[in-house]
Structures are given as C-alpha cells and as structure tokens.
Amino acid sequence: MQRSTKPTVIVAATALAAFVISFTVTTAGQGQGAPPAAGTPPKPLVPVAASSVAANPDPYIGEYVTMTGAVEAILTKTSFSVDQDKTKSTGKEVLVLAPSLQKPADQNGYVTVIGQLIKFDEKEVAAKLKDYQIDLSPADIEKFKGKPVVLATAVINTAGIDIAKKPIPPMGADELTLQKIMTKLPVAQAAVRKSLDSKDAADAKVQATLLKDSFTQIEAFFKSKNNAEAMKIAGEGKSHADNILVNLGMNNIEAAKTSITPLGGACGSCHGKYRERMEDGTFRIKTAG
C-alpha cells in the first residue's frame, strides 16, 4: 500500500522553521545538547533518515541533525524510539531523549526530531543534559547502550507542532512592574542620542530626566529584592543619565554625549545577568548564574 507523503511534507516544512528558530534563540545554549558556545558559527543541521542513522551512525556522531521517521515505541514521558517504517518494526530503532517533551509523541506517527546525535552513554547524556534525569528502564538502558541517540531540542509532529517546546511562563506582578519601567529605556536612550546629535538641549534634558527616573525605579525594584549587584548596575545607569543632565546644564553637549555609550552598557550588563528573553519577545527575571 502506497503511503501519502503529505505528513512528511508538512514535517519537513515545519522542521525548516524550527531550524531557523533553534539557531536564533539565545537560550538554546542552556543544557539540552546545545550548539557551540557564543561566537562559534553554528554548523548546518544534517538531514538524516532514522534508517541511515541506525544502520551507520558513525558519520553523524556529534552532529546536529534533523531526523525524520515514525515513532516506534513510547518508552517514558521524555523518551521514545523512531523507526523508518510506520507499518512494521524493522529492528532499526533510534533512541530520542526529549527532556522538555510537553506531550507524548503519537505512536506510529511521523516526527522530525532536531538535536545532537551521540552514542548512548549515561555519563555523556548527564554531561550534555545537566538538568535531565534518564528515566529509561534498566532493560532499555542496556538495549540502547552504545547505540545512536538524539538529544532533542525540537520534536515536530505532523500537525506542525513542536511538542518539545517549553511553554512561555506567564508574567507575574514583578515581571509586569519591571517591564513597564524597562520599555521606556530604549526609546528614551535613542531619543536623547538623537537630541544631542541635533543639539536640541531642551529635548535632551527631557529624555535624560526620563532615563534617570527609570533607572531610579529599577534600582528601587532590585533593592526590594535584595539584589545588590543589580542595584549597583541600575545606579550606574542613573549616574550616567545624571551626568548628561549636569553637562547639559553647563551647555556642554559634547561632554553629555560621552555618557550615552556607558549608559547603554549598563542596560546590556543588567539584561545579560538578570533578564531572559522569551520566544515571544518578552522578558523574564532570571537569577545570574
């Protein structure tokens, strides 16, 4: 019986979208078989079939792959195996570990799995997936030992849904408070730069005052959270905004301009340690680590 290729076409298209996302999201480096460190150009994903990997995994070991196949067996809440043929078992299964799997993969359904391919070894899996506990049975651990496994960052089903994608946490009261303040900063920073470049001292004072007030509020926010380092960074931003005002008061626009870059640096420093960007473009407070 000839199988329809429509599900596979859908999977291929969504896999391409996931590929683009997987290499543009900055949080990809947190554990799950992530691409190389920042500054290292990512290697292209290697498209593979489950049968090819099962038969000869060595050329793909260490590579980041997109593997298409049918779900052979649901092993645990975070693991399943993939075979090439959905109509029968070929005995050529590839293990998939998906730490953030939000729902089970569909038995016998086609999936495209994106992630790093390694040979299954408990110690290596633990090293690459630091927050993940292998939940395979002893029998399955023995069965797949030394065989190929994909450490999945995406599992896309025939509906085009990435069931390994972590849900975006809702914004709490603290997030909403901080976001309301933070969203003013980039606009005011761009505006004060433009005003200084055009020598519009009056508008520059308005924008610098807004910046100073915003940094003061951020400083107070982190003080309420007993975060001394974030308070210090916010205080530095406030100081740079104040320097702009002081220099404008002396009608020294060129001196005022010298505070723009370090002010932006304070924003970047704080975001790097205490803000995490979600896939929808919003931010969440994170603990520096």
Backbone bond lengths (Angstrom), bond angles and torsions (degrees), N, CA, C in turn:
res aa  C-N    CA-C-N  psi(-1)  N-CA   C-N-CA  omega(-1)  CA-C   N-CA-C  phi
1 M - - - 1.469 - - 1.525 108.98 -
2 Q 1.335 115.20 130.78 1.466 118.85 -178.80 1.517 110.56 -81.14
3 R 1.316 117.26 129.36 1.457 121.44 -178.94 1.521 110.11 -88.30
4 S 1.326 115.57 146.54 1.463 120.24 175.49 1.513 109.83 -69.36
5 T 1.319 116.51 141.25 1.465 120.69 178.39 1.514 111.32 -93.67
6 K 1.339 118.35 -1.06 1.461 120.98 -176.33 1.519 113.21 -57.49
7 P 1.361 118.59 -46.84 1.474 117.47 178.71 1.508 112.77 -59.06
8 T 1.335 115.94 -39.15 1.457 119.19 -179.05 1.522 111.36 -65.67
9 V 1.356 116.27 -37.93 1.464 120.34 177.83 1.514 110.45 -63.05
10 I 1.343 115.46 -42.69 1.466 119.13 179.10 1.511 110.29 -62.10
11 V 1.324 115.72 -45.38 1.460 120.47 -179.66 1.515 110.93 -60.43
12 A 1.354 116.03 -43.69 1.462 119.28 -178.57 1.517 111.41 -60.98
13 A 1.344 115.89 -42.02 1.467 119.61 -179.55 1.514 111.61 -65.40
14 T 1.311 116.31 -44.26 1.464 118.77 -179.54 1.516 111.49 -70.81
15 A 1.328 115.73 -30.70 1.461 118.58 177.00 1.520 110.68 -62.72
16 L 1.341 116.11 -38.45 1.457 119.29 179.14 1.525 110.30 -63.56
17 A 1.346 116.30 -40.88 1.467 119.66 177.63 1.518 110.52 -63.08
18 A 1.307 116.05 -43.03 1.467 119.25 179.54 1.513 111.25 -64.81
19 F 1.331 116.37 -34.60 1.460 120.15 177.61 1.521 111.24 -60.11
20 V 1.340 115.56 -45.70 1.469 119.37 179.38 1.519 109.89 -61.56
21 I 1.350 116.19 -45.67 1.464 120.41 -179.06 1.510 110.67 -62.24
22 S 1.336 116.14 -43.08 1.463 119.65 -173.33 1.517 112.83 -63.59
23 F 1.337 117.47 -23.26 1.452 119.33 -179.30 1.516 113.68 -104.75
24 T 1.360 116.53 4.41 1.462 118.50 176.22 1.514 112.67 -114.40
25 V 1.324 117.80 -18.53 1.457 120.57 178.98 1.517 110.17 -78.38
26 T 1.302 117.99 126.41 1.457 121.06 -175.09 1.500 113.76 -72.18
27 T 1.331 119.57 -20.40 1.448 122.01 -179.77 1.509 113.23 -80.84
28 A 1.345 115.71 3.26 1.461 117.79 -179.17 1.501 112.99 -63.56
29 G 1.304 118.34 -20.44 1.461 120.69 -175.94 1.495 114.43 -82.37
30 Q 1.313 120.53 8.85 1.449 121.02 -174.68 1.520 110.89 -94.73
31 G 1.279 116.74 76.93 1.456 119.44 169.96 1.498 115.30 95.02
32 Q 1.320 118.91 -77.05 1.435 123.74 -158.34 1.524 113.95 -62.47
33 G 1.325 119.14 76.95 1.450 121.63 175.79 1.507 111.31 54.36
34 A 1.324 116.40 42.72 1.453 121.43 -169.93 1.523 111.57 -72.01
35 P 1.368 116.57 157.45 1.457 120.54 175.26 1.523 111.19 -62.48
36 P 1.348 116.85 171.70 1.466 120.33 -176.83 1.517 113.01 -56.74
37 A 1.333 115.46 166.44 1.458 121.69 -175.69 1.511 111.97 -60.44
38 A 1.325 114.80 159.94 1.461 121.17 179.87 1.517 110.68 -53.98
39 G 1.336 114.65 137.79 1.452 118.99 -179.26 1.517 112.57 99.18
40 T 1.343 116.38 -17.53 1.455 120.66 177.37 1.523 108.47 -95.41
41 P 1.344 118.47 121.82 1.465 119.53 -179.56 1.524 110.26 -59.82
42 P 1.347 118.33 129.28 1.454 119.87 -179.44 1.515 111.23 -66.45
43 K 1.324 115.72 142.26 1.457 120.17 175.48 1.518 108.21 -77.64
44 P 1.336 117.80 146.93 1.467 119.36 177.54 1.520 110.48 -61.98
45 L 1.323 116.36 146.60 1.451 120.52 174.31 1.526 109.61 -67.17
46 V 1.312 115.65 143.09 1.459 121.39 -179.02 1.523 108.64 -101.14
47 P 1.346 118.29 117.32 1.465 119.42 177.31 1.527 110.16 -75.33
48 V 1.329 116.06 129.63 1.465 120.43 -178.66 1.520 109.78 -138.78
49 A 1.315 115.23 158.51 1.461 121.68 171.83 1.513 108.20 -101.46
50 A 1.317 116.70 148.61 1.454 120.48 -179.23 1.528 110.97 -58.39
51 S 1.325 116.82 -37.58 1.469 119.93 -178.92 1.524 111.54 -64.91
52 S 1.336 117.11 -38.62 1.467 120.87 179.76 1.522 110.83 -66.41
53 V 1.332 115.96 -41.68 1.455 120.42 179.60 1.519 110.90 -65.82
54 A 1.333 116.00 -43.86 1.463 119.87 -179.11 1.524 111.53 -64.40
55 A 1.327 115.94 -38.68 1.461 119.97 -176.49 1.527 112.56 -76.44
56 N 1.348 116.33 -36.22 1.468 119.76 -175.77 1.527 109.49 -150.61
57 P 1.335 117.34 79.15 1.468 120.05 -173.77 1.524 114.70 -75.54
58 D 1.324 118.33 -23.13 1.470 121.05 -169.69 1.529 114.88 -53.32
59 P 1.351 119.82 -41.58 1.480 118.32 -178.92 1.527 113.37 -63.75
60 Y 1.337 117.27 -17.44 1.455 120.56 -173.96 1.531 113.30 -106.77
61 I 1.308 117.49 -4.36 1.457 120.11 -177.03 1.536 110.23 -61.91
62 G 1.306 115.83 128.71 1.465 121.15 -178.96 1.514 113.68 88.68
63 E 1.333 117.71 -10.67 1.458 121.05 -179.00 1.527 110.41 -84.44
64 Y 1.334 114.83 157.65 1.456 121.48 171.15 1.518 106.83 -96.52
65 V 1.320 116.31 121.44 1.454 120.77 -168.34 1.524 111.79 -122.37
66 T 1.334 114.54 160.61 1.460 121.79 163.33 1.523 105.15 -114.65
67 M 1.301 115.85 113.91 1.461 121.24 -175.77 1.523 109.72 -114.97
68 T 1.325 114.89 122.34 1.457 120.52 179.57 1.518 109.71 -106.09
69 G 1.327 115.18 136.80 1.456 119.96 178.10 1.513 110.25 -176.16
70 A 1.323 115.74 -174.78 1.465 121.59 -179.92 1.523 109.60 -104.30
71 V 1.325 115.92 143.22 1.468 120.55 179.44 1.522 109.02 -69.88
72 E 1.313 116.37 116.47 1.461 122.42 -178.74 1.527 111.24 -83.59
73 A 1.344 116.57 -48.70 1.459 120.02 -176.52 1.520 110.40 -149.14
74 I 1.329 116.39 136.13 1.457 121.86 171.48 1.519 106.58 -86.40
75 L 1.317 117.05 113.69 1.466 121.19 -173.56 1.522 112.46 -92.63
76 T 1.316 117.07 -45.86 1.465 122.46 178.51 1.525 107.37 -149.35
77 K 1.332 116.69 -173.49 1.462 120.38 178.58 1.520 111.95 -66.14
78 T 1.323 117.00 -23.56 1.470 119.97 -175.87 1.522 113.07 -123.20
79 S 1.305 117.86 15.76 1.462 119.24 -179.33 1.525 111.10 -150.12
80 F 1.311 114.49 147.43 1.458 121.36 176.26 1.526 107.71 -155.54
81 S 1.319 116.20 170.79 1.456 119.96 177.37 1.519 109.66 -117.21
82 V 1.321 115.65 152.63 1.459 122.32 -177.06 1.516 109.22 -122.65
83 D 1.318 115.96 135.71 1.462 123.71 176.19 1.524 106.76 -121.80
84 Q 1.316 117.19 165.81 1.453 119.20 -178.58 1.522 112.52 -81.89
85 D 1.330 116.75 -30.86 1.462 121.46 -172.12 1.528 110.08 -108.83
86 K 1.316 116.87 118.20 1.464 120.28 -178.80 1.524 112.49 -78.24
87 T 1.340 117.39 -13.23 1.459 120.07 -175.81 1.520 113.27 -89.05
88 K 1.349 115.97 -18.88 1.466 118.33 -179.22 1.519 109.90 -158.04
89 S 1.315 115.87 159.81 1.461 120.66 176.90 1.520 109.08 -84.89
90 T 1.317 115.63 128.17 1.463 120.36 -179.96 1.524 112.25 -99.19
91 G 1.342 115.47 -9.86 1.463 118.80 -176.06 1.516 112.69 80.02
92 K 1.324 116.71 2.49 1.467 121.58 -179.59 1.532 108.50 -110.65
93 E 1.324 115.07 74.30 1.457 121.08 -177.58 1.520 111.54 -94.59
94 V 1.319 115.71 151.36 1.457 121.97 172.58 1.527 107.29 -121.11
95 L 1.302 116.54 128.64 1.454 122.04 -179.66 1.530 110.24 -75.78
96 V 1.322 115.72 141.71 1.467 122.32 175.04 1.525 108.10 -126.06
97 L 1.328 116.12 126.28 1.464 121.57 172.65 1.525 107.26 -109.75
98 A 1.333 115.68 121.28 1.461 121.10 -176.87 1.522 108.85 -126.81
99 P 1.333 117.65 87.24 1.468 122.09 -173.54 1.513 115.47 -55.92
100 S 1.338 117.99 -29.97 1.464 118.99 -175.75 1.526 112.18 -107.57
101 L 1.319 117.66 24.83 1.460 121.43 -177.22 1.536 110.54 -58.71
102 Q 1.322 116.11 121.72 1.461 121.04 -174.86 1.523 112.99 -87.93
103 K 1.316 116.80 -22.15 1.463 122.12 177.42 1.524 107.39 -154.70
104 P 1.325 118.08 156.77 1.470 119.39 -179.24 1.527 111.11 -64.27
105 A 1.316 115.44 147.34 1.459 120.32 171.64 1.531 107.95 -69.15
106 D 1.321 116.54 154.18 1.467 120.79 -179.25 1.524 110.51 -77.68
107 Q 1.327 116.21 123.68 1.460 120.95 177.59 1.530 109.36 -54.95
108 N 1.330 116.46 129.22 1.471 124.62 -179.29 1.530 113.50 68.26
109 G 1.321 116.99 1.78 1.457 119.00 177.91 1.513 111.42 -83.56
110 Y 1.323 116.00 149.89 1.456 120.26 177.42 1.526 110.30 -74.25
111 V 1.310 115.51 141.46 1.460 121.79 174.12 1.516 109.11 -138.29
112 T 1.317 114.93 155.92 1.459 120.92 167.23 1.519 106.62 -114.33
113 V 1.311 115.50 121.04 1.459 121.90 -177.97 1.519 108.75 -105.32
114 I 1.321 116.73 130.51 1.462 122.43 178.93 1.524 108.52 -116.53
115 G 1.314 116.77 129.58 1.460 119.95 179.26 1.518 111.50 166.70
116 Q 1.317 115.61 -175.16 1.462 120.98 -179.83 1.523 109.97 -87.84
117 L 1.325 114.40 137.24 1.460 120.40 179.53 1.526 109.69 -101.55
118 I 1.325 116.13 125.13 1.457 121.78 176.42 1.519 108.30 -134.60
119 K 1.328 116.97 175.89 1.458 120.35 170.12 1.518 108.65 -90.03
120 F 1.325 115.77 136.74 1.454 120.02 -172.19 1.521 111.78 -65.86
121 D 1.316 114.19 120.42 1.453 122.96 176.03 1.528 105.50 -149.34
122 E 1.327 116.74 126.83 1.460 120.42 -174.13 1.525 112.64 -57.11
123 K 1.317 117.32 -41.31 1.465 120.87 -178.08 1.523 111.15 -67.88
124 E 1.329 117.17 -41.23 1.459 119.79 -178.90 1.532 110.70 -69.07
125 V 1.330 115.78 -39.18 1.471 118.89 176.81 1.527 109.92 -61.69
126 A 1.324 116.85 -43.90 1.465 120.93 179.47 1.522 111.65 -61.67
127 A 1.336 116.66 -36.19 1.469 120.80 -179.87 1.523 111.55 -70.41
128 K 1.329 116.92 -36.33 1.457 120.45 -177.05 1.521 112.38 -85.83
129 L 1.323 116.81 -32.24 1.462 121.35 179.71 1.523 108.01 -115.58
130 K 1.318 115.81 78.71 1.466 121.61 -167.03 1.527 113.84 -63.16
131 D 1.318 118.05 -30.28 1.465 120.27 -177.55 1.527 112.70 -101.02
132 Y 1.323 116.14 13.23 1.464 120.45 -174.73 1.519 111.09 -108.91
133 Q 1.321 115.25 133.79 1.462 120.99 175.60 1.524 108.49 -105.78
134 I 1.323 116.61 120.76 1.464 120.20 177.53 1.525 109.08 -61.83
135 D 1.329 116.46 126.11 1.462 119.80 -178.51 1.526 113.17 -113.78
136 L 1.336 116.03 18.39 1.458 120.64 176.72 1.525 110.57 -68.76
137 S 1.311 116.48 152.92 1.456 120.70 175.20 1.527 109.25 -70.76
138 P 1.320 118.24 155.79 1.478 120.58 176.62 1.520 112.08 -53.05
139 A 1.332 116.60 -36.88 1.467 119.84 -179.69 1.525 111.19 -65.72
140 D 1.344 116.58 -41.74 1.469 119.34 179.60 1.526 111.21 -72.07
141 I 1.328 117.12 -34.62 1.468 119.71 175.72 1.520 109.87 -59.45
142 E 1.303 116.21 -43.34 1.462 120.49 178.96 1.525 110.80 -68.65
143 K 1.343 116.45 -39.89 1.473 121.39 -178.47 1.521 112.29 -61.26
144 F 1.330 116.22 -41.71 1.464 119.64 -174.08 1.529 113.56 -96.85
145 K 1.296 117.43 0.09 1.457 121.02 -178.38 1.534 110.76 -56.59
146 G 1.321 115.95 125.97 1.456 121.09 179.11 1.510 114.44 78.97
147 K 1.325 117.08 -0.41 1.461 120.94 -179.51 1.530 109.60 -99.68
148 P 1.335 117.01 165.33 1.471 118.99 -175.62 1.518 112.88 -67.23
149 V 1.321 114.83 140.64 1.458 122.16 174.96 1.522 108.41 -139.69
150 V 1.315 116.30 139.30 1.466 121.03 175.54 1.522 108.29 -101.95
151 L 1.330 115.81 124.70 1.469 121.79 175.79 1.531 106.46 -88.01
152 A 1.309 115.09 95.87 1.462 121.08 -165.07 1.522 113.62 -77.70
153 T 1.326 115.69 132.11 1.462 122.08 169.00 1.520 110.53 -104.13
154 A 1.340 116.96 -13.59 1.463 122.10 176.07 1.521 108.65 -150.13
155 V 1.325 115.39 139.58 1.467 121.98 174.09 1.520 106.17 -133.73
156 I 1.315 117.10 106.02 1.457 121.88 -171.69 1.521 109.28 -105.98
157 N 1.336 115.86 122.52 1.461 119.42 -178.20 1.524 111.10 -90.55
158 T 1.335 116.77 -176.84 1.459 120.20 -175.06 1.523 112.96 -69.97
159 A 1.331 116.95 -13.58 1.464 120.27 175.47 1.523 111.37 -85.23
160 G 1.338 116.64 -0.01 1.458 120.54 -179.29 1.504 113.34 79.86
161 I 1.338 117.24 16.99 1.469 121.88 -177.75 1.520 109.85 -100.41
162 D 1.311 116.62 130.45 1.462 121.72 175.66 1.525 107.67 -85.51
163 I 1.327 116.14 100.59 1.462 120.06 -175.51 1.526 112.32 -80.28
164 A 1.326 116.76 -2.17 1.468 120.59 175.61 1.524 111.72 -98.83
165 K 1.310 116.59 -1.19 1.456 120.68 -177.23 1.518 110.41 -76.15
166 K 1.316 116.33 125.76 1.457 120.13 179.34 1.531 110.02 -69.13
167 P 1.325 117.07 136.16 1.463 118.83 177.78 1.527 110.65 -67.11
168 I 1.313 116.14 148.18 1.467 120.86 178.11 1.521 108.45 -78.08
169 P 1.326 117.08 123.02 1.471 118.94 -178.30 1.524 111.22 -66.84
170 P 1.328 117.37 143.42 1.466 119.52 179.01 1.526 110.67 -67.20
171 M 1.317 115.30 155.33 1.456 120.03 179.02 1.519 110.36 -81.37
172 G 1.333 115.80 127.45 1.456 120.74 176.24 1.517 110.88 -87.11
173 A 1.316 115.57 -175.67 1.467 120.56 -177.48 1.526 111.66 -60.82
174 D 1.351 117.31 -42.55 1.460 120.29 179.57 1.532 111.38 -63.72
175 E 1.339 115.77 -40.98 1.468 119.90 179.40 1.520 110.67 -61.58
176 L 1.310 116.42 -44.85 1.463 121.02 -178.53 1.526 111.13 -65.28
177 T 1.325 116.27 -39.64 1.467 120.53 178.35 1.519 110.89 -62.09
178 L 1.338 115.64 -48.51 1.457 120.14 -177.34 1.524 111.20 -68.61
179 Q 1.320 117.35 -38.63 1.464 120.25 179.84 1.523 111.28 -61.98
180 K 1.333 116.39 -39.64 1.463 120.52 -179.51 1.526 111.25 -60.41
181 I 1.326 115.90 -36.09 1.471 120.22 178.62 1.525 110.24 -77.93
182 M 1.321 115.40 -47.36 1.460 121.03 -173.51 1.527 113.49 -61.11
183 T 1.324 117.04 -37.43 1.465 119.84 -176.09 1.525 112.68 -64.44
184 K 1.324 117.23 -18.03 1.463 120.26 178.07 1.529 112.41 -76.34
185 L 1.335 115.68 -27.09 1.464 119.23 -170.21 1.528 115.02 -65.95
186 P 1.339 120.11 -51.63 1.464 117.87 -177.26 1.518 113.24 -63.06
187 V 1.327 116.27 -35.05 1.475 119.90 178.84 1.522 110.12 -66.13
188 A 1.327 116.41 -47.00 1.466 120.59 -178.92 1.523 111.19 -67.31
189 Q 1.328 116.91 -37.07 1.465 120.18 179.98 1.526 110.84 -64.52
190 A 1.343 116.58 -43.67 1.467 119.82 177.74 1.524 110.83 -65.51
191 A 1.330 115.82 -38.54 1.466 120.17 -177.96 1.520 111.73 -68.27
192 V 1.336 117.93 -40.65 1.462 119.32 -179.08 1.527 110.40 -68.59
193 R 1.327 115.82 -36.09 1.476 118.49 176.42 1.533 110.53 -62.22
194 K 1.343 115.56 -45.49 1.464 120.28 -179.70 1.536 110.80 -62.71
195 S 1.331 115.89 -41.55 1.463 119.46 -179.31 1.522 111.91 -65.66
196 L 1.338 116.11 -40.07 1.466 119.37 178.83 1.522 110.86 -67.00
197 D 1.334 116.24 -39.21 1.469 119.31 179.24 1.527 111.51 -64.41
198 S 1.332 116.12 -33.99 1.471 119.81 -179.82 1.537 112.42 -92.87
199 K 1.356 114.96 4.91 1.464 122.62 178.57 1.534 112.25 60.36
200 D 1.323 115.07 33.57 1.466 120.38 175.49 1.533 107.26 -93.47
201 A 1.342 115.21 85.02 1.458 120.85 -173.95 1.530 112.08 -64.64
202 A 1.325 117.71 -35.02 1.462 120.85 -177.47 1.533 110.88 -63.48
203 D 1.332 116.38 -47.59 1.475 119.27 179.99 1.521 110.69 -70.06
204 A 1.331 116.88 -35.29 1.470 120.32 178.39 1.526 110.20 -60.25
205 K 1.336 117.13 -38.37 1.465 120.50 178.12 1.525 111.10 -64.67
206 V 1.332 116.35 -39.93 1.471 120.60 178.73 1.522 110.25 -61.44
207 Q 1.336 116.04 -47.26 1.462 120.32 -177.02 1.530 111.60 -69.96
208 A 1.320 117.18 -39.71 1.468 120.69 178.90 1.530 110.61 -65.30
209 T 1.334 116.32 -36.39 1.470 120.16 176.86 1.520 110.61 -64.73
210 L 1.352 115.93 -40.77 1.462 120.21 177.31 1.523 110.69 -62.34
211 L 1.341 115.67 -41.35 1.467 120.15 178.10 1.526 111.40 -62.55
212 K 1.315 115.69 -45.84 1.466 119.97 -179.45 1.524 110.86 -61.51
213 D 1.341 116.00 -43.65 1.467 119.92 179.76 1.530 111.22 -64.07
214 S 1.330 116.08 -39.43 1.468 119.83 -179.37 1.520 111.25 -66.52
215 F 1.323 116.58 -44.09 1.471 119.57 178.31 1.536 110.67 -64.71
216 T 1.327 116.21 -34.41 1.468 119.50 177.16 1.524 110.67 -63.33
217 Q 1.329 116.59 -41.05 1.465 120.92 178.28 1.532 111.55 -67.50
218 I 1.344 116.21 -39.45 1.468 119.88 178.22 1.527 110.35 -64.84
219 E 1.333 115.64 -41.96 1.464 121.01 177.51 1.529 110.18 -58.48
220 A 1.333 116.33 -44.20 1.470 120.78 179.70 1.524 111.10 -66.11
221 F 1.339 116.51 -37.34 1.466 120.49 179.36 1.525 110.38 -60.97
222 F 1.339 116.25 -50.02 1.465 119.23 -177.36 1.532 111.86 -72.34
223 K 1.334 116.64 -23.86 1.467 118.83 173.13 1.524 109.92 -64.48
224 S 1.329 115.93 -38.95 1.472 119.93 179.21 1.521 111.70 -67.77
225 K 1.346 116.49 -18.66 1.470 121.28 178.76 1.527 111.83 -100.43
226 N 1.331 116.36 6.09 1.470 122.07 179.97 1.525 112.38 57.54
227 N 1.333 115.49 36.33 1.461 120.95 179.36 1.531 108.22 -104.31
228 A 1.322 115.70 91.89 1.466 121.38 -173.89 1.524 112.35 -65.24
229 E 1.331 116.94 -39.28 1.466 118.95 -176.73 1.525 111.27 -68.49
230 A 1.342 117.25 -43.07 1.464 120.23 177.82 1.526 110.53 -64.55
231 M 1.326 116.59 -36.42 1.470 120.66 175.04 1.527 110.76 -60.18
232 K 1.327 115.42 -43.03 1.470 120.78 -178.74 1.538 110.48 -62.80
233 I 1.347 115.65 -43.55 1.465 119.50 -179.96 1.524 110.28 -64.03
234 A 1.341 116.62 -44.57 1.468 120.01 178.29 1.520 110.74 -62.34
235 G 1.335 116.19 -37.30 1.460 120.61 177.29 1.518 111.80 -63.38
236 E 1.336 116.88 -36.73 1.467 120.68 177.07 1.523 110.57 -64.97
237 G 1.340 115.61 -42.22 1.468 118.96 177.51 1.513 111.49 -61.86
238 K 1.327 116.04 -42.14 1.463 120.73 178.34 1.525 110.40 -61.89
239 S 1.332 116.77 -40.23 1.467 121.33 -179.68 1.526 111.16 -64.11
240 H 1.344 116.64 -40.21 1.469 119.73 178.97 1.531 110.39 -66.21
241 A 1.342 116.43 -39.81 1.469 119.42 177.32 1.532 110.22 -64.31
242 D 1.322 116.53 -39.51 1.462 120.97 179.02 1.528 110.60 -65.14
243 N 1.332 116.54 -37.52 1.467 120.15 177.88 1.529 111.24 -62.23
244 I 1.330 115.87 -36.81 1.464 118.95 176.87 1.528 109.67 -61.82
245 L 1.312 116.13 -44.69 1.471 120.47 -179.46 1.525 111.56 -64.50
246 V 1.337 116.41 -41.66 1.466 120.36 179.68 1.525 110.04 -61.62
247 N 1.321 117.21 -46.01 1.465 120.84 -178.45 1.534 111.53 -69.11
248 L 1.325 115.95 -34.41 1.464 117.95 175.80 1.528 110.53 -66.61
249 G 1.333 115.37 -34.82 1.461 119.45 177.26 1.513 111.98 -63.05
250 M 1.337 116.20 -26.84 1.473 120.71 177.28 1.522 110.93 -96.88
251 N 1.363 115.39 10.48 1.472 121.63 178.78 1.531 112.12 59.19
252 N 1.338 115.15 33.95 1.472 120.63 -179.26 1.534 108.15 -111.22
253 I 1.329 114.66 82.77 1.461 120.20 -176.27 1.521 111.86 -65.95
254 E 1.325 117.12 -39.33 1.475 119.58 -178.44 1.530 110.85 -63.10
255 A 1.322 117.28 -39.27 1.462 120.28 177.72 1.530 110.09 -67.53
256 A 1.352 116.23 -36.69 1.473 120.17 178.88 1.527 110.82 -61.65
257 K 1.339 116.10 -36.05 1.461 120.63 -178.58 1.531 112.25 -62.49
258 T 1.314 117.04 -28.06 1.472 119.79 -175.42 1.537 112.64 -68.49
259 S 1.318 116.89 -13.05 1.468 120.03 -179.85 1.528 112.84 -91.09
260 I 1.329 117.09 -9.82 1.464 119.75 -175.86 1.531 111.67 -65.87
261 T 1.332 117.09 -48.97 1.474 120.06 -177.13 1.527 112.42 -63.67
262 P 1.335 119.75 -48.81 1.469 118.27 177.88 1.531 113.29 -64.42
263 L 1.336 117.06 -29.47 1.461 119.46 176.29 1.533 109.45 -63.98
264 G 1.336 116.47 -44.16 1.459 120.36 176.47 1.521 111.87 -63.64
265 G 1.333 115.36 -34.19 1.454 119.68 177.62 1.515 112.55 -64.08
266 A 1.330 116.35 -35.85 1.467 120.62 176.89 1.516 110.40 -64.30
267 C 1.323 116.50 -41.47 1.472 120.53 177.11 1.525 110.33 -60.71
268 G 1.337 115.81 -47.66 1.460 120.56 -178.15 1.512 112.19 -63.67
269 S 1.329 116.44 -39.57 1.464 120.88 -179.89 1.520 111.31 -63.54
270 C 1.331 115.63 -43.16 1.470 120.13 -179.81 1.525 110.80 -66.62
271 H 1.325 116.18 -44.35 1.468 119.79 179.98 1.520 111.23 -63.13
272 G 1.327 115.84 -39.91 1.457 119.19 -178.81 1.517 113.25 -60.15
273 K 1.335 116.30 -33.17 1.469 119.81 -176.34 1.514 114.19 -99.54
274 Y 1.331 117.06 -33.05 1.461 118.50 -167.93 1.519 115.07 -123.47
275 R 1.331 117.09 5.78 1.463 119.41 178.65 1.526 109.32 -130.28
276 E 1.309 116.51 137.42 1.464 121.76 179.15 1.522 108.75 -122.49
277 R 1.329 115.38 124.77 1.468 120.64 -178.11 1.526 110.30 -82.97
278 M 1.320 116.31 129.71 1.459 122.47 176.28 1.529 109.59 -89.41
279 E 1.320 116.06 167.20 1.461 120.35 -178.02 1.523 112.64 -67.88
280 D 1.334 117.86 -18.75 1.458 119.86 177.25 1.520 112.79 -89.05
281 G 1.352 116.14 5.31 1.462 120.88 177.68 1.511 114.47 91.74
282 T 1.313 118.52 -10.32 1.455 121.23 177.65 1.533 109.61 -83.29
283 F 1.330 115.92 168.38 1.452 121.09 -177.70 1.518 111.09 -120.27
284 R 1.327 115.41 155.86 1.443 122.37 174.22 1.520 108.25 -129.12
285 I 1.327 115.93 153.09 1.460 120.68 176.85 1.521 108.14 -74.62
286 K 1.322 116.42 134.43 1.459 119.31 177.05 1.525 109.03 -128.54
287 T 1.315 114.98 159.20 1.451 121.36 176.13 1.505 108.69 -86.63
288 A 1.317 117.22 132.63 1.473 120.32 179.50 1.507 108.86 -61.30
289 G 1.333 115.45 139.15 1.462 118.53 -179.89 1.506 111.37 -146.56
